[in-house]
Amino acid sequence: MDSIFTKIINKEIPAEIRYEDDLCIAINDINPKSEIHILVIPKKPIKNINVVEKEDKNILGHLFIVCKNLAKELNIEKSGYQILTNVEEGGGQTVMHLHLHLLSGNTLKL
């Protein structure tokens, strides 16, 4: 599975990196839906939540910790933020590589 995110992870195409470690990379979204819109992407090429395996639980937990830390660093932890993921085309997934959207405010009003 080779996606635009794989190319960003491999530094084949540029991105504005907000955070990176051995398990994931966090980049600014090129088409932001809020003032702060960061994509937190596992380096392991997982298509989406539908194909997550039991052994991926540490990666998933790590992605949420990274979101929490970025929210604190960006001073949105108290004002509020959202963490979203899209699953399959019908759920709005356009890149078939799991990623979390960290968005400031409440962009999804139900």
trRosetta pair geometry for C-beta under 8 A, 3 or more apart (Angstrom, degrees):
i j d omega theta_ij theta_ji phi_ij phi_ji
1 6 7.3 169 115 -50 71 140
1 45 4.6 170 74 159 113 133
1 47 6.5 -134 -122 -78 161 83
1 96 6.8 -113 -159 110 120 103
1 97 6.7 152 141 -86 122 90
2 6 5.0 -108 -147 63 57 154
2 7 7.5 66 180 -45 90 86
2 45 8.0 -43 -79 -122 34 152
3 6 5.0 113 48 0 62 97
3 7 7.4 -122 102 1 42 87
3 45 7.4 152 11 -136 105 108
3 95 5.3 103 -179 -172 134 96
3 96 6.1 -164 -86 62 133 67
3 97 4.2 -144 40 -24 154 125
4 7 5.6 -54 -154 37 37 113
4 8 6.5 39 147 -20 68 102
4 13 7.1 -50 -161 52 79 147
4 95 5.9 -84 40 -124 104 128
4 97 8.0 -148 52 21 63 133
5 8 5.4 -50 -147 36 37 112
5 9 6.2 41 152 -21 67 103
5 39 7.9 -118 -107 136 115 137
5 41 5.0 -152 -158 -161 130 152
5 95 5.9 108 -21 158 109 140
5 97 4.3 -141 46 84 137 149
5 99 6.6 -158 -97 -62 152 129
6 9 5.6 -51 -146 37 31 113
6 10 6.2 18 156 -7 64 112
6 45 6.2 8 -84 -92 112 119
6 97 6.7 -165 -37 -90 83 156
7 10 5.9 -60 -140 48 29 104
7 12 4.1 -83 -161 65 81 115
7 13 4.7 38 135 10 116 105
8 11 7.5 30 -179 -78 32 31
8 12 7.6 -79 -58 47 22 74
8 13 5.9 -52 -79 70 62 89
8 14 7.9 9 -124 133 80 11
8 15 4.5 26 -142 -15 119 140
8 25 6.7 -168 123 101 105 151
8 27 6.3 -54 173 -42 147 159
8 41 7.6 72 80 62 127 158
9 25 5.6 -169 -103 2 76 142
9 41 7.1 -123 -66 111 108 125
9 43 5.3 139 -149 -127 138 80
15 25 7.9 86 84 146 140 129
15 27 4.3 -24 155 -140 127 142
15 28 7.4 177 175 45 84 71
16 27 5.9 118 71 -163 58 81
16 28 4.2 -7 78 25 120 115
17 20 5.6 -15 -174 -35 129 116
17 25 6.3 -66 -131 -169 104 102
17 26 7.1 97 -164 75 63 56
17 27 5.6 -46 -100 -97 48 79
18 26 4.5 -64 67 109 100 102
18 27 6.3 168 5 -106 88 21
18 28 6.3 112 -41 -46 112 73
18 38 5.4 -48 25 -132 157 130
18 70 6.4 56 135 -128 130 124
19 24 7.7 20 109 103 101 96
19 25 7.2 167 92 -159 61 40
19 26 4.0 27 48 36 95 119
19 40 7.8 -4 64 -115 119 91
19 66 6.1 172 108 -162 150 110
19 69 7.7 109 -110 95 159 116
19 70 6.2 -110 -18 -80 141 110
20 24 7.4 -143 -136 103 49 52
20 25 4.7 4 -109 -116 90 77
20 26 7.1 -144 -64 24 55 68
21 24 6.4 24 52 49 84 67
21 66 7.9 -147 17 -95 119 123
22 43 7.3 -95 156 19 42 148
23 42 6.4 -45 163 -140 78 78
23 43 6.1 -158 -180 17 26 105
23 44 7.7 -25 -156 -9 69 96
23 59 5.8 -168 -169 -124 119 79
23 62 5.1 1 108 120 156 158
23 63 8.0 -123 129 -59 116 70
24 40 6.0 22 167 179 138 81
24 41 6.0 156 -159 81 87 43
24 42 5.1 -55 -96 -105 91 42
24 43 6.0 -142 -90 -21 31 80
24 59 7.5 132 -56 -162 105 85
24 62 6.5 173 -10 120 125 112
24 63 5.9 138 -84 -95 159 77
24 66 5.9 -104 78 -28 143 166
25 40 7.9 178 90 -150 37 46
25 41 5.4 -18 63 63 81 98
25 43 6.6 88 -13 -72 92 86
26 38 5.3 22 178 169 103 118
26 39 6.8 173 -150 85 56 46
26 40 4.7 -14 -101 -101 94 71
26 41 7.2 164 -88 16 40 72
26 66 6.1 -171 -52 158 130 126
26 70 6.2 -146 171 -76 166 147
26 102 7.6 2 -150 15 120 132
27 38 6.8 162 81 -157 28 73
27 39 5.4 -14 60 57 81 96
27 41 7.1 -5 12 5 101 119
28 32 7.2 -40 178 -69 89 112
28 37 7.0 75 -163 82 66 70
28 38 6.0 -51 -99 -104 44 68
28 39 7.8 44 135 14 7 83
29 32 5.0 131 78 -85 106 62
29 33 7.3 -17 94 2 155 78
29 37 4.1 -55 30 123 125 107
29 38 6.7 -145 -20 -98 84 15
29 39 5.4 108 -76 -31 83 100
29 101 7.1 22 -63 -131 139 95
32 35 7.5 29 154 -152 138 5
32 36 7.7 -121 -151 164 130 8
32 37 3.7 161 -137 33 86 134
33 37 5.4 119 36 -102 67 145
33 101 7.7 15 36 -177 125 139
33 103 6.1 -33 80 -122 101 131
33 107 5.3 72 134 -154 110 156
34 37 5.2 134 49 -61 76 97
34 103 4.4 102 22 -168 139 94
34 104 4.9 -170 137 56 127 74
34 105 5.3 -169 -150 44 132 109
34 107 5.0 -109 -59 -63 116 123
35 104 5.0 -45 60 62 93 137
35 105 7.0 88 19 -7 99 121
36 74 5.6 99 -122 165 157 152
36 76 6.2 -129 39 -36 151 154
36 81 7.5 -44 80 -120 122 119
36 102 7.0 -44 133 119 102 90
36 103 6.8 150 90 -154 72 34
36 104 3.8 83 39 -23 101 115
37 101 6.6 -20 -160 -166 83 96
37 102 7.3 159 -149 81 33 58
37 103 5.4 11 -106 -106 76 77
37 104 7.6 -93 -55 12 58 79
38 70 6.0 -107 69 160 161 154
38 101 7.6 142 75 -160 44 47
38 102 4.4 -12 61 57 95 109
39 99 4.8 2 -172 172 102 132
39 100 7.2 146 -158 73 51 46
39 101 6.2 -26 -100 -99 66 58
39 102 7.7 -162 -75 18 18 80
40 63 5.2 135 128 -159 122 89
40 66 5.3 151 -144 98 136 125
40 67 5.6 -102 -14 -67 159 86
40 70 7.5 -153 -74 1 121 149
40 99 6.5 153 71 -165 44 74
40 100 4.4 -15 57 59 102 101
40 102 6.1 63 -19 -22 110 111
41 97 6.7 33 -153 126 112 111
41 98 7.4 143 -143 96 64 62
41 99 4.4 -23 -94 -108 80 102
41 100 7.9 -158 -67 25 42 65
42 45 8.0 -167 98 -69 95 19
42 46 5.9 24 67 18 137 111
42 59 5.1 46 -125 176 135 123
42 63 6.3 -64 -62 -70 91 120
42 98 5.9 12 25 83 111 111
42 99 7.8 -148 10 -90 68 56
44 56 7.2 -149 91 -119 149 100
44 59 6.0 -63 29 -116 130 160
45 97 5.9 -65 -144 -126 74 103
46 51 6.3 -175 -168 88 81 100
46 52 6.2 41 -170 -92 138 68
46 56 6.3 81 -92 -130 148 148
46 59 7.5 147 -18 108 142 149
46 97 7.2 96 66 -160 48 58
46 98 4.3 -10 89 5 98 130
47 50 7.1 -43 92 61 109 95
47 51 4.9 55 44 30 106 138
47 96 5.2 -21 -148 173 85 89
47 97 6.8 -65 -122 -96 34 34
47 98 6.6 67 97 -39 21 84
48 51 6.4 84 57 20 58 91
48 52 7.9 -78 118 -35 38 87
48 85 7.3 153 -152 158 87 115
48 86 7.7 -71 -130 101 127 54
48 87 4.7 135 164 -128 137 74
48 88 6.5 -139 52 -41 167 59
48 93 6.0 -46 -90 -107 139 162
48 96 7.0 -74 -34 -152 101 64
48 98 5.3 152 -107 -84 36 82
49 52 5.5 -27 -152 -12 45 120
49 85 6.4 114 -37 112 116 138
49 87 5.3 -58 37 -96 104 126
49 98 6.9 116 -47 -117 55 116
50 87 6.0 122 -29 -165 99 118
50 88 7.0 44 -17 -43 142 104
52 56 4.8 -123 -161 72 84 144
52 60 6.7 38 -147 -60 141 133
52 98 7.6 77 -73 -85 97 155
53 56 5.1 107 57 -7 66 104
54 57 6.3 -19 -177 -23 47 110
55 58 7.9 -34 172 17 51 97
56 59 4.9 -54 -166 41 70 117
56 60 5.8 70 137 -24 88 101
57 60 5.7 -54 -145 38 34 111
57 61 6.2 35 157 -18 67 106
58 61 5.8 -53 -145 39 31 111
58 62 6.2 36 153 -24 63 108
59 62 5.6 -57 -150 35 29 115
59 63 6.6 35 152 -25 64 100
60 63 5.7 -48 -153 26 33 113
60 64 7.0 28 152 -13 62 103
61 64 5.9 -59 -157 37 35 109
61 65 6.5 35 149 -19 68 105
62 65 5.6 -54 -148 36 35 112
62 66 6.4 39 152 -21 67 103
63 66 5.7 -53 -151 34 31 113
63 67 6.6 35 149 -20 63 103
63 100 5.4 134 162 -3 122 136
64 67 5.4 -47 -149 33 37 115
64 68 6.4 40 151 -20 65 102
64 83 6.9 64 -121 -178 78 168
64 100 7.5 161 -79 -92 57 171
65 68 5.6 -51 -149 35 34 114
65 69 6.3 31 153 -17 66 106
66 69 5.8 -56 -145 39 30 110
66 70 6.2 30 156 -18 65 107
67 70 5.9 -57 -146 38 28 109
67 71 6.3 31 155 -22 64 107
67 83 5.1 42 -176 -102 161 127
67 100 6.0 -70 -69 119 130 142
67 102 4.9 -177 -137 -89 93 121
68 71 5.8 -55 -150 34 28 113
68 72 6.6 26 153 -17 63 105
68 77 7.4 56 -163 -111 65 115
69 72 5.7 -53 -150 36 33 110
69 73 6.2 33 152 -19 66 108
70 73 5.5 -55 -144 40 33 113
70 74 6.0 17 160 -6 67 113
70 102 5.9 59 89 139 134 171
71 74 6.1 -66 -141 48 25 100
71 76 5.0 -92 -158 73 78 91
71 77 4.5 108 131 -76 102 77
71 81 5.1 -138 -122 25 121 155
71 102 6.6 -135 -63 -167 90 124
72 75 7.6 29 180 -74 31 33
72 77 4.7 18 -87 -37 61 139
74 104 7.4 -113 128 -78 131 116
75 78 7.8 -34 -177 28 62 95
75 79 7.6 46 140 5 72 116
76 79 5.3 -72 -148 55 59 102
76 80 6.9 -66 172 68 86 28
76 81 4.8 78 132 -55 121 118
76 104 4.8 -112 -125 -119 152 96
76 105 7.9 -80 -153 -32 124 53
77 81 7.3 -41 -95 6 36 119
79 104 7.4 17 94 -165 118 96
79 105 7.5 -32 132 -81 106 60
80 104 7.8 98 94 -170 61 57
80 105 6.4 60 94 -121 98 27
80 106 6.4 -13 131 -47 132 89
81 102 6.3 9 166 -174 131 78
81 103 6.2 162 -166 83 80 47
81 104 5.3 -50 -107 -113 92 40
81 105 7.0 22 -105 10 51 27
82 101 7.4 4 107 103 95 95
82 102 7.6 165 84 -151 52 37
82 103 4.6 -10 57 59 97 102
82 105 7.7 -33 -4 86 99 43
82 106 6.6 106 -43 -117 117 48
82 107 6.3 -110 26 29 144 91
82 108 6.3 118 -128 21 166 108
83 100 5.4 -8 -169 -177 94 117
83 101 7.0 156 -155 76 41 55
83 102 5.9 -9 -102 -98 75 65
83 103 7.9 -179 -78 21 29 76
84 100 7.1 140 69 -162 35 64
84 101 4.5 -18 61 55 90 109
84 103 6.7 7 9 3 111 120
84 108 7.0 120 -81 -23 140 144
85 98 6.8 1 -153 -159 132 79
85 99 6.8 167 -124 84 91 42
85 100 5.4 -52 -70 -103 98 60
85 101 7.0 170 -79 8 44 81
86 91 4.8 164 -170 122 74 92
86 92 3.9 -103 -136 83 137 89
86 93 4.0 178 114 -67 103 68
86 94 7.6 32 87 -3 149 66
86 101 7.9 45 -16 -13 90 121
87 91 4.2 21 61 60 61 160
87 93 5.8 12 -139 -35 6 130
88 91 5.1 82 59 17 74 102
88 93 5.5 106 47 31 9 125
89 92 7.7 90 -174 -38 31 7
89 93 6.1 -83 -73 62 32 80
89 94 7.7 75 -118 -89 69 46
93 96 6.6 81 144 -91 119 57
95 99 6.9 21 79 8 119 130
103 107 5.1 -57 151 2 148 130
106 109 6.1 79 137 -77 108 77
